[in-house]
Amino acid sequence: MLDVKAKLTYADYLEMSDDERYELLNGDLFLSPSPSELHQYLLSVLHLRIGSFARDRNLGKVYFSPFDVVLSDTDVVKPDLLFISSDRIEIITANNVQGAPDLVVEILSPGTADRDRTLKLDLYAKHGVKEYWIVDPDARTIMVLLQGENRFEVSGIYGDEQSLTSPTLDGFTIALMDILEAK
């Protein structure tokens, strides 16, 4: 007899408890632990900077987790931060985002780092995310990846003494020292 594990769908996902932070990756359900204080601090700084930049220039909308991004019937993610350009604003619904954001930011945590670097990286590339940032608080770096031929290519790895620029957010620059400052 075959032991075939059934893949979950978005309909199954919607039946999960609202009290937990779940993601659906390739039909498999993952529970994400509550983020650390440092994670939340970094997220708040990035949200303020990117959100203000996008809003002031009418570039689009910026959201932070938890907000569902439905990439497919078997792929539902909650990126730490996401940007959707004004040209694609129609993918935003009252309950979720229906499709790939233009920019996704994930802040590595011990419980999610492997998924962010592998499963989610592959899903974001497959579904057409244009730009993906991986923020590593321990290494004090941000890796910027850009969509290539069905996969991401590293655009740059930025550290403390450098300023990051975003091709997706034309004109956006931020000194990493401002984000990764020691508290």
Contacts in CASP RR format, 6 or more apart in sequence:
PFRMAT RR
TARGET T0000
AUTHOR 0000-0000-0000
METHOD contacts of the structure
MODEL  1
MLDVKAKLTYADYLEMSDDERYELLNGDLFLSPSPSELHQYLLSVLHLRI
GSFARDRNLGKVYFSPFDVVLSDTDVVKPDLLFISSDRIEIITANNVQGA
PDLVVEILSPGTADRDRTLKLDLYAKHGVKEYWIVDPDARTIMVLLQGEN
RFEVSGIYGDEQSLTSPTLDGFTIALMDILEAK
7 26 0 8 1.000
7 27 0 8 1.000
7 28 0 8 1.000
7 74 0 8 1.000
8 24 0 8 1.000
8 27 0 8 1.000
8 28 0 8 1.000
8 29 0 8 1.000
8 74 0 8 1.000
9 24 0 8 1.000
9 27 0 8 1.000
9 73 0 8 1.000
9 74 0 8 1.000
10 24 0 8 1.000
10 70 0 8 1.000
10 73 0 8 1.000
10 74 0 8 1.000
10 76 0 8 1.000
12 24 0 8 1.000
12 29 0 8 1.000
13 22 0 8 1.000
13 24 0 8 1.000
13 29 0 8 1.000
13 76 0 8 1.000
16 22 0 8 1.000
16 29 0 8 1.000
20 31 0 8 1.000
21 31 0 8 1.000
21 32 0 8 1.000
21 33 0 8 1.000
21 34 0 8 1.000
21 65 0 8 1.000
21 66 0 8 1.000
21 78 0 8 1.000
22 29 0 8 1.000
22 30 0 8 1.000
22 31 0 8 1.000
22 32 0 8 1.000
23 29 0 8 1.000
23 30 0 8 1.000
23 32 0 8 1.000
23 76 0 8 1.000
23 77 0 8 1.000
23 78 0 8 1.000
23 115 0 8 1.000
24 30 0 8 1.000
24 74 0 8 1.000
24 75 0 8 1.000
24 76 0 8 1.000
24 77 0 8 1.000
25 75 0 8 1.000
25 77 0 8 1.000
25 115 0 8 1.000
25 119 0 8 1.000
25 120 0 8 1.000
25 123 0 8 1.000
26 74 0 8 1.000
26 75 0 8 1.000
26 119 0 8 1.000
26 123 0 8 1.000
27 74 0 8 1.000
27 75 0 8 1.000
30 115 0 8 1.000
32 78 0 8 1.000
32 111 0 8 1.000
32 112 0 8 1.000
33 109 0 8 1.000
33 111 0 8 1.000
33 112 0 8 1.000
35 43 0 8 1.000
35 107 0 8 1.000
35 109 0 8 1.000
36 109 0 8 1.000
38 137 0 8 1.000
38 183 0 8 1.000
39 80 0 8 1.000
39 107 0 8 1.000
39 109 0 8 1.000
39 137 0 8 1.000
41 183 0 8 1.000
42 107 0 8 1.000
42 135 0 8 1.000
42 137 0 8 1.000
42 179 0 8 1.000
42 180 0 8 1.000
43 64 0 8 1.000
43 65 0 8 1.000
43 80 0 8 1.000
43 81 0 8 1.000
43 107 0 8 1.000
45 178 0 8 1.000
45 179 0 8 1.000
46 81 0 8 1.000
46 105 0 8 1.000
46 135 0 8 1.000
46 179 0 8 1.000
47 62 0 8 1.000
47 64 0 8 1.000
47 81 0 8 1.000
49 174 0 8 1.000
49 178 0 8 1.000
49 179 0 8 1.000
50 62 0 8 1.000
50 81 0 8 1.000
50 83 0 8 1.000
50 103 0 8 1.000
50 105 0 8 1.000
50 169 0 8 1.000
50 172 0 8 1.000
51 62 0 8 1.000
51 83 0 8 1.000
53 59 0 8 1.000
53 169 0 8 1.000
53 172 0 8 1.000
54 60 0 8 1.000
54 61 0 8 1.000
54 62 0 8 1.000
54 83 0 8 1.000
54 169 0 8 1.000
55 62 0 8 1.000
58 86 0 8 1.000
59 83 0 8 1.000
59 85 0 8 1.000
59 86 0 8 1.000
59 169 0 8 1.000
59 170 0 8 1.000
60 83 0 8 1.000
60 84 0 8 1.000
60 85 0 8 1.000
60 86 0 8 1.000
60 89 0 8 1.000
61 83 0 8 1.000
61 84 0 8 1.000
61 89 0 8 1.000
61 92 0 8 1.000
62 81 0 8 1.000
62 82 0 8 1.000
62 83 0 8 1.000
63 81 0 8 1.000
63 82 0 8 1.000
63 84 0 8 1.000
63 97 0 8 1.000
64 80 0 8 1.000
64 81 0 8 1.000
64 82 0 8 1.000
65 78 0 8 1.000
65 79 0 8 1.000
65 80 0 8 1.000
65 81 0 8 1.000
66 78 0 8 1.000
67 78 0 8 1.000
67 82 0 8 1.000
67 96 0 8 1.000
67 97 0 8 1.000
68 76 0 8 1.000
68 77 0 8 1.000
68 78 0 8 1.000
68 95 0 8 1.000
68 96 0 8 1.000
68 97 0 8 1.000
69 76 0 8 1.000
69 77 0 8 1.000
69 78 0 8 1.000
69 79 0 8 1.000
69 82 0 8 1.000
69 96 0 8 1.000
69 97 0 8 1.000
69 99 0 8 1.000
69 100 0 8 1.000
69 101 0 8 1.000
69 104 0 8 1.000
70 76 0 8 1.000
70 96 0 8 1.000
70 97 0 8 1.000
70 98 0 8 1.000
70 99 0 8 1.000
71 77 0 8 1.000
71 99 0 8 1.000
71 100 0 8 1.000
71 123 0 8 1.000
71 126 0 8 1.000
71 127 0 8 1.000
72 127 0 8 1.000
75 123 0 8 1.000
75 127 0 8 1.000
76 96 0 8 1.000
77 120 0 8 1.000
77 123 0 8 1.000
79 101 0 8 1.000
79 104 0 8 1.000
79 105 0 8 1.000
79 106 0 8 1.000
80 105 0 8 1.000
80 106 0 8 1.000
80 107 0 8 1.000
80 135 0 8 1.000
81 103 0 8 1.000
81 104 0 8 1.000
81 105 0 8 1.000
82 97 0 8 1.000
82 101 0 8 1.000
82 103 0 8 1.000
82 104 0 8 1.000
82 105 0 8 1.000
83 101 0 8 1.000
83 102 0 8 1.000
83 103 0 8 1.000
83 168 0 8 1.000
83 169 0 8 1.000
84 91 0 8 1.000
84 92 0 8 1.000
84 97 0 8 1.000
84 101 0 8 1.000
84 102 0 8 1.000
85 102 0 8 1.000
85 168 0 8 1.000
88 102 0 8 1.000
91 97 0 8 1.000
91 98 0 8 1.000
91 99 0 8 1.000
92 98 0 8 1.000
99 127 0 8 1.000
100 124 0 8 1.000
100 127 0 8 1.000
100 128 0 8 1.000
100 129 0 8 1.000
100 130 0 8 1.000
101 129 0 8 1.000
102 129 0 8 1.000
102 130 0 8 1.000
102 131 0 8 1.000
102 168 0 8 1.000
103 129 0 8 1.000
103 130 0 8 1.000
103 131 0 8 1.000
103 132 0 8 1.000
103 133 0 8 1.000
103 166 0 8 1.000
103 168 0 8 1.000
103 169 0 8 1.000
104 124 0 8 1.000
104 129 0 8 1.000
104 131 0 8 1.000
104 132 0 8 1.000
104 133 0 8 1.000
105 132 0 8 1.000
105 133 0 8 1.000
105 135 0 8 1.000
106 112 0 8 1.000
106 116 0 8 1.000
106 120 0 8 1.000
106 132 0 8 1.000
106 133 0 8 1.000
106 134 0 8 1.000
106 135 0 8 1.000
107 135 0 8 1.000
107 137 0 8 1.000
108 116 0 8 1.000
108 117 0 8 1.000
108 134 0 8 1.000
108 135 0 8 1.000
108 136 0 8 1.000
108 137 0 8 1.000
108 138 0 8 1.000
116 134 0 8 1.000
117 134 0 8 1.000
121 132 0 8 1.000
121 134 0 8 1.000
121 145 0 8 1.000
121 152 0 8 1.000
124 132 0 8 1.000
124 152 0 8 1.000
125 132 0 8 1.000
125 147 0 8 1.000
125 148 0 8 1.000
125 150 0 8 1.000
125 151 0 8 1.000
125 152 0 8 1.000
126 150 0 8 1.000
128 147 0 8 1.000
129 147 0 8 1.000
130 146 0 8 1.000
130 147 0 8 1.000
130 167 0 8 1.000
130 168 0 8 1.000
131 144 0 8 1.000
131 145 0 8 1.000
131 146 0 8 1.000
131 147 0 8 1.000
131 155 0 8 1.000
131 166 0 8 1.000
131 167 0 8 1.000
131 168 0 8 1.000
132 144 0 8 1.000
132 145 0 8 1.000
132 152 0 8 1.000
133 142 0 8 1.000
133 143 0 8 1.000
133 144 0 8 1.000
133 145 0 8 1.000
134 142 0 8 1.000
134 143 0 8 1.000
134 145 0 8 1.000
135 141 0 8 1.000
135 142 0 8 1.000
135 179 0 8 1.000
136 142 0 8 1.000
136 143 0 8 1.000
137 180 0 8 1.000
140 159 0 8 1.000
140 160 0 8 1.000
140 176 0 8 1.000
140 180 0 8 1.000
141 157 0 8 1.000
141 158 0 8 1.000
141 159 0 8 1.000
141 176 0 8 1.000
142 157 0 8 1.000
142 158 0 8 1.000
142 159 0 8 1.000
142 164 0 8 1.000
142 176 0 8 1.000
142 179 0 8 1.000
143 154 0 8 1.000
143 156 0 8 1.000
143 157 0 8 1.000
143 158 0 8 1.000
144 154 0 8 1.000
144 155 0 8 1.000
144 156 0 8 1.000
144 157 0 8 1.000
144 158 0 8 1.000
144 164 0 8 1.000
144 166 0 8 1.000
145 152 0 8 1.000
145 153 0 8 1.000
145 154 0 8 1.000
145 155 0 8 1.000
146 152 0 8 1.000
146 153 0 8 1.000
146 155 0 8 1.000
146 167 0 8 1.000
147 153 0 8 1.000
155 167 0 8 1.000
158 164 0 8 1.000
158 176 0 8 1.000
159 176 0 8 1.000
159 180 0 8 1.000
160 176 0 8 1.000
160 177 0 8 1.000
160 180 0 8 1.000
161 176 0 8 1.000
161 177 0 8 1.000
162 175 0 8 1.000
162 176 0 8 1.000
163 173 0 8 1.000
163 174 0 8 1.000
163 175 0 8 1.000
163 176 0 8 1.000
164 173 0 8 1.000
164 174 0 8 1.000
164 176 0 8 1.000
165 171 0 8 1.000
165 172 0 8 1.000
165 173 0 8 1.000
166 172 0 8 1.000
166 173 0 8 1.000
END
